[in-house]
């Protein structure tokens, strides 16, 4: 493994965590988005899963997005008969988004992103030192 492999691994991790942050932000932005017609489903929380990828040329593994899915946990309901999405009983389905879960996910993604960034910076520093030694 060489310096470019290390940089590639870190870059793939940073891309994956950036997408994870984007999904969490979208979930948070839609935590109150209900349906617009009677009985309609609200926004459904998105999920993200990752997979290991192998660069066949270098033999080095990285990370990529496997799937952006939807959380199938049931919706909670809220009584609001005046809401346009209320069913015959006056219940409105609410999104299955928990602000606490999304905030924790953003913190974890941020820490992982920073770890990959630090690895990239250390690799760059080592490469610079190696070049300076060769002068």
N, C-alpha and C positions, 0 to 999 in steps of 0.2 A: 504494500500500500504506500502511495506517495502523497505529497501535499495536496495535489489536485483531487485525489480521491476523498481525502478528509474534508476538503472544501465542498465537494459535491454532496457528501453525506449530510453535512450541516445545512447546506442550502435546501436539500429536499425536506429536512425536518422543519426548517423555517417556513417553507411553502405550506406544508401540511398544517402547522400551527396557525398560520395566518388565515387559512380557510376555516379552521376550527373557531377562531375568533370571529370571523365573519358570520358563521352560522349562529353562534351564541348571541351576537348583536342583533341579528334578524329575529331570533326568538324573543329577545327582550323587547324589541320594537313592536312586536305583535302580541304581547301578553294580554292585551285587552281587545284584540280584534275578533269580533263575533261575526256570525253570519248576518246576512242582510234581509233574508226572508224567513217567514215563520218555520221554525224547526230546523233551519239550516245549520250545518256544522261550522264551528269557528276555525280559526287558524290552528293547525296541528303542528306541534313542536317538531323541528327538524333535528336529526341526529347525524353524526358523521362517524365513519369507521375507516381505519387505515389498514394498509397492507404493506408487506415488505416487497420491495422490488429489487431485482438483480440486474445490474449492468453486465451483460454478457461479455462485453469487450474487456472490462477491467476486472470483473469478478467481484465487484464491490456492491454491497446491499445498500439500499436507501429506503425511504418511506414515501408512499403515495396514498392518495385517497382511494379507498375501495368502494365506498358507497355513501351517498347522502340519502338518508332514509327519513321515515317519519315515525315518531314515537306513537305507539299504539295504545298507550294508557288511556283509560276512559276520560271523557270530559266531565268536569264538575258542572253543576247547574246553579243558577242564581234566579231567584224569584223577581221578575220585573215584567209584569203584564203589559206595560206600555212600550216595551222594546220591540222594534220591528222583527227581531228574530225569535220572539217568544212563541212557544207552542201553545196548544189549546189550554194547558194548565198554567200558563204564565211563566213557564220556566225557560231560561235562556242558557244554552250551552256555552260554557266558557272555555277558552284555550287551555290545553294541558301543559302550560308553561309555568315553571316555578322560577321566580326571579332569583331565589337563593341558589338553585342548581346552576343557573346560567352564569351567575357571578362567580361561583366557585370554579366552574369550567373555564371562564375567562382568566382567572388567576392561575390555574394550572397550565393553560395554554401559554400564558405570558411567561411563566417560569421556564417552560420547555423551550420557547422561542429564544429567551435570553441565554439559556445554556448552550443552544446551538450557535448563537451569535458569539458567545465567549469562546467556544471551540474554534470558530472561524478566525477570530481575532488572534488567538494564541498561535494557530497554524500560520497565519500571515506573519506574525512576529518571528516565528521560528524560521520561516522561509527567508525573511529579510536578514536575519542573523547569519544564515547559511550563505547567502549571497555576499554579505560583507566579509565573511571569513575567506571567501574565494578570491577576493580582490587582492 
